[in-house]
Amino acid sequence: MALVPAGADSLGEDGHTVLVERGAGVGSGFSDEAYRAAGATLVAGAAEVWAQSDLVLKVKEPIEPEWPRLRRGQMLFTYFHFAASEPLTRAVVTSGVVAIAYETVQLDSGELPLLTPMSEVAGRMSVPEGAKYLEKVHGGSGILLGGVPGVLPAEVLIIGGGTVGTNAAKMAAGLGAHVTLLDVSLDRLRYLADVLPANVDLLYSNRHTILEQLAEADLVIGAVLRPGAKAPRVVRRTDLKVMTPGSVIVDVAVDQGGCIETIKPTTHEKPTYIVDGIVHYGVTNMPGAVPRTSTLALTNATFPYARRLAARGWKQACREDRALLLGLNVVEGKVVYPGVAEAFGLPLTETKTLV
């Protein structure tokens, strides 16, 4: 859910009308009555929200049945991950909506404050999910992640040392696995050496170390990110032949196209498939399995920006906040984020000409 009752209350105090689709918060533990008590107006369905709202808050990108409901000048604030879907990109361009992507709002430090909460959740979930699919009944090799006295623990390989990778490493190490984390930034590796436990080894990432570590790994977690652009493919299909059959790959980068060549999007209902004897997990909305935690973590980060957009409109809000300016991906038919334009060969418009 993209807005908790406390957020609805604050927006109401600011003088805005807040429309909430009936039942939208139930899965996250927030009843319709809680929103009503906070001053929100409950409406029957999503169509009414789309039709009446100047600013729409979501968690995931609009799905295909929603594309016809997008309208010119409307602000849509959500995760888009455009570079992973050309049909979505072209639909949003055609609609004329102002698309502000959580995942590309970026501070001067390089931090992605609205991507971080879901990266923390997905990173922490990737390890227990991977551990489950290592079980023989799920097609895995039958290895217990932490081992037992007298039996070695599993080997966990994490590719990428950002928020996802760091949180995955903490979880895997805490469960007793032997963890190897790869990254291309020496500064990041030095930092991680100070904060991660002793059962995490840190290696500089290149083709040689990736292949070497794949041969040893029982669980591989893909955690590579290029903000707003397609994830680089760091593991090729031919690389799977060096892995042990029954090993598991969890590609958290699947939202951005994935960093494993053989990954494809899956669902919580059918989360895995097998390629060349290797179990692949490609759920695109991992945090959706823990909606209470995910809603609170996400809205803690997104609400201040949403409040600013509601109060000032997108142009003024983006002029006043460079981080929010970088969140602009598509503006009234024009692609303004370089990674999106590059992904599909679309013309790029400078944001400064629009705000």
Disulfide bonds with the S-S distance in Angstrom:
none
